C-alpha cells in the first residue's frame, strides 16, 4: 500500500467514524413535527421573533426612525424571511440528494449512503416545521431567492462525488445557523420562535459536522473542486453574509412611516457597513475561518481575494494566534 492510498483510507475511516456517530445521534433524537414545539401556546399580540440586537437596523440611525411597533413588525418579517429561505433551500436539498442517492453517488461509501437517508428525512421535516410556524404566526412566506432557483444545477460535482454541492449546502446552512443561533436568544422572544430556531440549530449542527468532515476527507479527490473552492469561497461567503442581514422586501411589508426608508440603496449600505454589523459579522466568521484554514480551503495564493472581500483582518488575527 503506497503512502497516498494509506492516507486516503485513513481519511475515509475518520469520515466513517464521525458519520456513524452522527447516525446514532439522528436515530436517538430527530425533530418531530408535532412534539418538539409549543404549538398550543397562544401567539398573543405583537410577538417579537428576533432579538433587537439582531434586527438589521440596530446600531444605525434608522433605529430611531422606526416606531416600536414597526421594529416589532420588522423583527417578525426578518425572521420569517429566514424561515422562508430555509423552506426553499431545504426543499431543493431533499430533491437533489434523493436523486444523488438513487443515482448511486455514494454507493462506494456505504456509511455515507446510510447517513444520507437520515439527512434527507430531517431536511424534509424542517420544511414542514417552518411551514407550520409560518401558519402559526399568520405571516406569508417570502418567494424563493433568485440565486436558489438553479443552485444545484449550477453547482453539481465535477469529480466522483458532488463535493461542490455538499460544500455550498454546508456553507449556506452554517452561515444561516450562526445567524439564527443568536436571533432568538432573549427572554422577550416568543417561545415558539425560540423552539423552532433552537431545535433546527441542534439538528443542523449534525449536518454541518458531516459536511465539514466530508470536504476535509475528500477535497483531494477533485482538483477542480479544490481550486474552485479556494478561489471563490471568499466571494460566496461575502455574498451570503450580506444577503443574510435582511431582505428589502421586509421593509416593503413593514412600510415604515419615515421617508428615510424610501431610499433603500442608502439604507442597505448603512446597515451593511455599520460598526455593529461588522462586529456581528466577525463573530459569525471566526469558526468558519478556522475551518477554511484547517481544511485547506484557504490558500495563501488567493489571500488578496479574501482581503478584497473584507476578511483580511480576521485572517491576520487567526494566523497571528496560530504562529
C-alpha positions in Angstrom: 0.0 0.0 0.0 1.5 3.3 -1.1 1.5 6.4 1.1 -1.2 8.2 -0.8 -3.6 5.1 -0.6 -2.9 4.7 3.1 -3.6 8.4 3.8 -6.8 8.3 1.8 -8.0 5.2 3.7 -7.2 6.9 7.0 -9.3 9.9 5.9 -12.2 7.6 4.9 -12.0 5.8 8.2 -12.2 9.1 10.1 -15.1 10.2 7.9 -16.9 6.9 8.6 -16.3 7.2 12.4 -17.7 10.7 12.5 -20.7 9.8 10.3 -21.6 6.7 12.3 -21.7 8.9 15.4 -24.0 11.3 13.6 -26.2 8.5 12.5 -26.5 7.3 16.1 -27.4 10.8 17.2 -30.1 11.1 14.5 -31.6 7.7 15.4 -31.8 8.8 19.1 -33.1 12.2 18.6 -34.6 13.8 15.4 -37.0 16.7 15.3 -40.7 15.9 15.4 -43.3 18.0 13.6 -45.7 17.5 16.5 -43.8 17.2 19.8 -40.8 19.5 19.8 -42.5 22.9 19.6 -45.2 24.6 21.8 -47.9 24.7 19.2 -50.6 25.2 21.8 -49.1 28.4 23.3 -51.1 31.4 22.2 -49.5 33.7 19.7 -50.5 36.8 21.6 -50.4 40.4 20.4 -47.3 41.7 18.7 -45.0 38.7 19.2 -41.3 39.5 18.9 -39.5 36.9 16.8 -35.9 38.3 16.6 -33.7 39.8 19.3 -33.4 43.5 18.9 -29.6 43.5 18.6 -30.0 41.2 15.6 -32.6 43.3 13.8 -30.8 44.8 10.7 -31.2 48.5 11.6 -30.0 48.1 15.2 -26.9 50.2 15.8 -27.8 52.7 13.0 -29.6 56.0 12.9 -32.5 54.1 11.2 -33.4 52.5 14.6 -34.8 55.8 16.0 -36.6 56.4 12.7 -38.9 53.4 13.3 -41.7 53.3 15.9 -41.6 50.4 18.4 -44.5 48.8 16.6 -42.6 49.0 13.3 -39.5 47.4 14.9 -41.5 44.5 16.2 -43.0 44.0 12.8 -39.5 44.1 11.2 -38.3 41.5 13.8 -41.2 39.3 12.6 -40.6 39.8 8.9 -36.8 39.4 9.0 -37.1 36.1 11.0 -39.8 34.8 8.6 -37.6 35.8 5.7 -35.0 33.4 7.1 -37.6 30.6 7.7 -38.9 31.1 4.1 -35.3 30.7 2.8 -34.9 27.5 4.8 -38.1 26.1 3.3 -36.9 26.8 -0.2 -33.4 25.6 0.3 -34.2 22.5 2.2 -36.9 21.5 -0.3 -34.1 21.7 -3.0 -31.8 19.8 -0.7 -34.3 16.9 -0.4 -34.9 16.7 -4.1 -31.2 16.9 -5.1 -29.7 14.5 -2.6 -32.5 12.0 -3.1 -31.6 12.0 -6.8 -27.9 11.6 -6.0 -28.7 8.8 -3.5 -30.9 6.9 -6.0 -28.3 7.5 -8.7 -25.6 5.7 -6.7 -23.4 8.7 -5.9 -22.5 7.3 -2.5 -22.6 3.5 -3.3 -18.9 3.1 -2.6 -19.3 4.9 0.8 -21.9 2.8 2.4 -21.8 4.6 5.8 -22.3 7.9 4.0 -25.2 6.4 2.0 -26.9 5.3 5.2 -26.4 8.8 6.7 -28.0 10.5 3.7 -31.3 8.7 4.5 -31.3 10.4 7.9 -30.2 13.7 6.4 -32.9 13.8 3.7 -35.6 12.8 6.2 -34.5 15.6 8.7 -34.4 18.2 6.0 -37.9 17.3 4.9 -39.2 17.6 8.5 -37.5 21.0 8.7 -39.5 22.3 5.7 -42.7 21.0 7.3 -41.9 22.6 10.7 -41.0 26.0 9.2 -44.2 26.0 7.1 -46.2 25.1 10.2 -44.5 28.0 12.1 -45.5 30.5 9.3 -49.1 29.4 9.6 -48.9 29.6 13.4 -47.8 33.3 13.2 -50.0 34.0 10.2 -47.1 35.5 8.2 -46.8 35.0 4.5 -43.9 33.1 3.1 -41.3 35.0 1.0 -40.6 34.0 -2.6 -37.6 31.8 -3.4 -34.5 33.9 -3.8 -33.4 34.0 -7.5 -30.0 32.5 -6.8 -31.5 29.4 -5.4 -33.6 28.5 -8.5 -30.7 26.9 -10.3 -28.5 26.3 -7.2 -27.8 22.6 -7.7 -27.9 22.7 -11.4 -25.0 25.3 -11.3 -23.1 23.6 -8.6 -23.1 19.9 -9.3 -20.0 17.9 -8.6 -17.1 17.8 -11.1 -15.5 14.7 -9.7 -16.6 11.3 -8.3 -18.7 12.9 -5.6 -20.9 16.0 -5.6 -18.4 17.9 -3.4 -19.3 21.4 -4.6 -23.0 20.8 -3.8 -22.1 19.3 -0.4 -19.8 22.2 0.3 -22.1 25.0 -0.6 -25.0 23.4 1.2 -22.9 23.2 4.3 -21.7 26.8 4.0 -25.2 28.2 3.5 -26.6 26.3 6.4 -23.6 27.1 8.6 -23.9 30.8 8.0 -27.7 30.7 8.4 -27.4 28.8 11.6 -24.8 31.2 13.0 -27.3 34.0 12.4 -30.2 32.0 13.8 -28.4 30.8 16.9 -28.4 34.3 18.5 -31.5 35.7 16.8 -33.9 34.2 19.4 -31.6 34.4 22.4 -33.6 36.8 24.5 -36.3 36.3 27.1 -38.8 38.5 25.3 -38.6 36.5 22.0 -41.8 34.4 21.5 -41.3 30.8 22.9 -42.4 29.3 19.5 -39.7 31.2 17.7 -37.2 30.1 20.2 -38.2 26.5 20.0 -38.2 26.4 16.2 -34.8 28.1 16.0 -33.1 26.1 18.7 -34.4 22.7 17.5 -33.4 23.4 14.0 -29.9 24.7 15.1 -29.2 21.5 17.1 -30.1 19.3 14.1 -28.3 21.3 11.5 -25.1 21.2 13.6 -25.0 17.4 12.8 -25.5 18.1 9.1 -22.8 20.8 9.2 -20.4 18.5 11.1 -20.9 15.8 8.4 -20.3 18.3 5.6 -17.1 19.6 7.2 -15.7 16.1 7.5 -16.9 15.1 4.0 -15.0 18.0 2.5 -11.9 17.5 4.6 -11.7 13.9 3.7 -12.4 14.1 0.0 -11.1 17.5 -1.0 -8.0 16.0 -2.7 -10.1 13.7 -4.9 -11.3 16.5 -7.1 -8.7 19.1 -8.1 -11.2 21.2 -10.0 -13.5 21.5 -6.9 -10.5 22.3 -4.7 -9.2 25.1 -6.9 -12.7 26.5 -7.4 -13.5 26.4 -3.7 -10.1 28.0 -2.8 -10.6 30.8 -5.3 -14.3 31.6 -4.9 -15.2 30.9 -1.3 -14.4 34.4 0.0 -16.8 35.8 -2.7 -19.5 33.3 -1.9 -19.2 33.9 1.8 -19.3 37.7 1.4 -22.5 37.5 -0.6 -24.1 35.1 1.8 -23.3 37.1 4.9 -24.6 40.3 3.3 -27.7 38.7 1.9 -28.4 37.2 5.4 -28.6 40.6 7.1 -32.1 41.5 5.7 -34.4 41.2 2.8 -35.5 44.5 1.2 -39.0 43.0 0.9 -39.2 43.1 4.7 -39.1 46.9 4.6 -41.8 46.9 1.9 -44.0 44.8 4.1 -43.4 46.9 7.2 -43.8 50.1 5.2 -42.2 52.5 7.8 -43.7 55.9 8.0 -40.4 57.8 8.0 -39.5 58.7 4.4 -35.8 57.9 5.0 -36.7 54.3 4.3 -37.7 55.1 0.8 -34.0 55.2 -0.3 -33.3 51.5 0.1 -29.9 51.8 -1.5 -28.6 54.1 1.2 -30.5 52.1 3.8 -28.8 48.8 2.9 -25.4 50.5 2.6 -25.7 52.0 6.0 -26.9 48.7 7.6 -24.1 46.6 6.0 -21.3 49.0 6.9 -22.4 49.8 10.4 -19.8 49.0 13.2 -22.4 46.9 14.9 -22.9 44.8 11.8 -19.2 44.4 11.3 -18.8 43.1 14.9 -21.6 40.6 14.3 -20.0 39.5 11.0 -16.6 39.0 12.7 -18.2 36.8 15.4 -20.1 34.8 12.7 -17.0 34.3 10.6 -14.5 33.2 13.2 -15.5 29.5 13.3 -15.8 29.4 9.5 -12.3 30.9 9.1 -10.8 28.3 11.4 -12.4 25.6 9.2 -11.3 27.2 5.9 -7.7 27.3 7.2 -7.6 23.8 8.7 -9.4 22.1 5.7 -7.2 23.6 3.0 -9.9 25.8 1.6 -7.9 28.9 2.4 -4.9 29.0 0.1 -2.4 31.9 0.6 -2.2 32.1 -3.2 -5.7 33.7 -3.1 -5.1 35.8 0.0 -5.8 39.0 -1.9 -9.3 37.9 -2.7 -10.0 37.3 1.0 -8.7 40.8 1.7 -10.8 42.4 -1.1 -13.9 40.7 0.4 -13.2 42.2 3.8 -11.7 39.2 5.6 -8.1 40.2 5.8 -8.2 41.4 9.4 -9.7 38.1 10.6 -7.0 36.1 8.7 -4.3 38.3 10.2 -5.7 37.7 13.7 -6.1 33.9 13.3 -2.7 33.5 11.7 -1.1 35.6 14.4 -2.7 33.4 17.1 -1.5 30.2 15.4 2.1 31.4 14.9 
